[in-house]
Amino acid sequence: MYEIMIIGAGPAGLSAAVYAARKQLKTLLLSSDIGGQMNWTMGIENYLGYQFITASELISKFHQQISQFPIDQKTGEKVTLVSRTEDGFEATTDTGEKYQAKAVVFATGKQSRRLDVPGETTFTGKGVTYCSVCDGPLFAGMPVAIVGGGNSAVQAALDMVKIAKNVTIISLTKLTADPILANKLLQEKNLDIYIEYKVTKIEGQQLVKQVTMEDVKSKKVRILDVSGVFIEIGLIPNSDAVKELVKLNSAGEVPVNCSGETGVPGFFAAGDVTDVPEKQIVIAAGEGAKAALRAHRFLQMNT
Ligand SMILES: Cc1cc2nc3c(=O)[nH]c(=O)nc-3n(C[C@H](O)[C@H](O)[C@H](O)COP(=O)(O)OP(=O)(O)OC[C@H]3O[C@@H](n4cnc5c(N)ncnc54)[C@H](O)[C@@H]3O)c2cc1C
């Protein structure tokens, strides 16, 4: 029985682990991977203290910091269920293991919805990206495609028309973004929009060179020369394991108050999996710290 189990080792979970360890709680860090969404990007330019740092270096710095503490780390296991027990919580993983703790910080983040087309995985981090805010400046002066037609795609296009040589939006449906955003975009000059087209392939050598798309009605195929493909078709919270434990919001996020409390005593959540607005590393790290500190207080008062 651990005092605290932290599920997820992105910035929220790693930061929670530092705070839990410094409170000398018997801590388990249980996660599919180390680093979370940071593994999906190349460089980070907005984490305080670093004007630029590669994502892999920041992950390794975070990991080194928690590794100085006596924290039990279990990586490579996906939690499939978190349930209540008489004196705390139990997490069951996809390997069939079960772990118990008196309190939980749930920090499983989000995952980008994937296109599932050939070349997407191969070129992730080599021209294929899921975050225009983060990676946009890396494509200055280059032609890019943005896949999607909702608010995030249109916002990405609005950001990228100022940075890229030209921007092509490829959307399976008519633009579903708020009209105010869409209208703003339509005034831009270095922009092409392909509506009711689906991306079928991403190709390149070391880096992305081309994206292939198909008109969903006529099946006509077009190939564009691009250096970047921004996939902006939404994010999915990794909250399946707790959907019976807490009431998720309509986006599938775990609602929390400003201390990371979920309404289930002893069960805290932090970072992108929660309904806290704005999804960024510094925010997730701060929320992880808050949740761990509140969990420590909970344990002091209840054990
Ligand atoms: C491409 C990209 C680039 C980005 N660039 C920037 C940037 O430059 N600057 C910035 O501030 N933000 C950036 N972000 C956003 C930032 O990465 C996230 O806001 C941040 O990582 C959220 O941290 P988190 O710990 O809440 O979740 P995540 O980073 O998503 O971490 C979740 C953790 O939980 C684990 N996990 C998930 N499900 C389970 C499960 N069922 N069982 C066990 N473990 C599980 C994962 O393996 C992972 O370790 C970027 C995001 C993306 C996708």
The ligand as a Tripos MOL2 file, in Angstrom:
@<TRIPOS>MOLECULE
LIG
   53    58     1     0     0
SMALL
NO_CHARGES

@<TRIPOS>ATOM
      1 C1          3.1780   18.2620  -30.4000 C.3       1 LIG1
      2 C2          3.0250   18.9870  -29.1090 C.ar      1 LIG1
      3 C3          3.8810   20.0040  -28.8270 C.ar      1 LIG1
      4 C4          3.7600   20.7050  -27.6560 C.ar      1 LIG1
      5 N1          4.6510   21.7190  -27.3940 N.ar      1 LIG1
      6 C5          4.5170   22.4400  -26.2840 C.ar      1 LIG1
      7 C6          5.4100   23.5160  -26.0100 C.ar      1 LIG1
      8 O1          6.2980   23.8450  -26.8030 O.2       1 LIG1
      9 N2          5.2310   24.1820  -24.8510 N.ar      1 LIG1
     10 C7          4.2510   23.8770  -23.9560 C.ar      1 LIG1
     11 O2          4.1800   24.4880  -22.8960 O.2       1 LIG1
     12 N3          3.3820   22.8880  -24.2010 N.ar      1 LIG1
     13 C8          3.4850   22.1600  -25.3420 C.ar      1 LIG1
     14 N4          2.6000   21.1660  -25.6010 N.ar      1 LIG1
     15 C9          1.5600   20.8560  -24.6110 C.3       1 LIG1
     16 C10         2.1560   20.0620  -23.4450 C.3       1 LIG1
     17 O3          2.9740   19.0200  -23.9240 O.3       1 LIG1
     18 C11         1.0680   19.5060  -22.5520 C.3       1 LIG1
     19 O4          0.2540   20.5640  -22.1190 O.3       1 LIG1
     20 C12         1.6470   18.7820  -21.3510 C.3       1 LIG1
     21 O5          2.5090   17.7490  -21.7530 O.3       1 LIG1
     22 C13         0.5440   18.2060  -20.4810 C.3       1 LIG1
     23 O6          1.1410   17.5280  -19.4410 O.3       1 LIG1
     24 P1          0.3740   16.3880  -18.6480 P.3       1 LIG1
     25 O7          1.3690   15.8360  -17.7000 O.co2     1 LIG1
     26 O8         -0.9090   16.8840  -18.1510 O.co2     1 LIG1
     27 O9         -0.0140   15.2810  -19.7440 O.3       1 LIG1
     28 P2          0.8450   14.4750  -20.7980 P.3       1 LIG1
     29 O10         2.0350   15.1930  -21.2040 O.co2     1 LIG1
     30 O11        -0.1500   14.0540  -21.8140 O.co2     1 LIG1
     31 O12         1.3420   13.1970  -19.9800 O.3       1 LIG1
     32 C14         0.4560   12.1860  -19.6110 C.3       1 LIG1
     33 C15         1.2260   11.0200  -19.0400 C.3       1 LIG1
     34 O13         0.2910   10.0230  -18.6460 O.3       1 LIG1
     35 C16         0.6410    8.7580  -19.2180 C.3       1 LIG1
     36 N5         -0.5910    8.0340  -19.4220 N.ar      1 LIG1
     37 C17        -1.6220    8.3550  -20.2340 C.ar      1 LIG1
     38 N6         -2.6190    7.4570  -20.1060 N.ar      1 LIG1
     39 C18        -2.1820    6.5590  -19.1900 C.ar      1 LIG1
     40 C19        -2.7550    5.4090  -18.6140 C.ar      1 LIG1
     41 N7         -3.9830    5.0000  -18.9300 N.pl3     1 LIG1
     42 N8         -2.0220    4.6940  -17.7170 N.ar      1 LIG1
     43 C20        -0.7740    5.0990  -17.3680 C.ar      1 LIG1
     44 N9         -0.1910    6.1940  -17.8680 N.ar      1 LIG1
     45 C21        -0.8970    6.9190  -18.7570 C.ar      1 LIG1
     46 C22         1.3840    9.1220  -20.4900 C.3       1 LIG1
     47 O14         2.2020    8.0490  -20.8930 O.3       1 LIG1
     48 C23         2.1660   10.3310  -20.0280 C.3       1 LIG1
     49 O15         3.3130    9.9240  -19.3390 O.3       1 LIG1
     50 C24         2.7180   20.4050  -26.7510 C.ar      1 LIG1
     51 C25         1.8390   19.3680  -27.0190 C.ar      1 LIG1
     52 C26         1.9990   18.6490  -28.1910 C.ar      1 LIG1
     53 C27         1.0690   17.5010  -28.4850 C.3       1 LIG1
@<TRIPOS>BOND
     1     1     2 1
     2     2     3 ar
     3     2    52 ar
     4     3     4 ar
     5     4     5 ar
     6     4    50 ar
     7     5     6 ar
     8     6     7 ar
     9     6    13 1
    10     7     8 2
    11     7     9 ar
    12     9    10 ar
    13    10    11 2
    14    10    12 ar
    15    12    13 ar
    16    13    14 ar
    17    14    15 1
    18    14    50 ar
    19    15    16 1
    20    16    17 1
    21    16    18 1
    22    18    19 1
    23    18    20 1
    24    20    21 1
    25    20    22 1
    26    22    23 1
    27    23    24 1
    28    24    25 2
    29    24    26 1
    30    24    27 1
    31    27    28 1
    32    28    29 2
    33    28    30 1
    34    28    31 1
    35    31    32 1
    36    32    33 1
    37    33    34 1
    38    33    48 1
    39    34    35 1
    40    35    36 1
    41    35    46 1
    42    36    37 ar
    43    36    45 ar
    44    37    38 ar
    45    38    39 ar
    46    39    40 ar
    47    39    45 ar
    48    40    41 1
    49    40    42 ar
    50    42    43 ar
    51    43    44 ar
    52    44    45 ar
    53    46    47 1
    54    46    48 1
    55    48    49 1
    56    50    51 ar
    57    51    52 ar
    58    52    53 1
@<TRIPOS>SUBSTRUCTURE
     1 LIG1         1 GROUP 0 **** ****
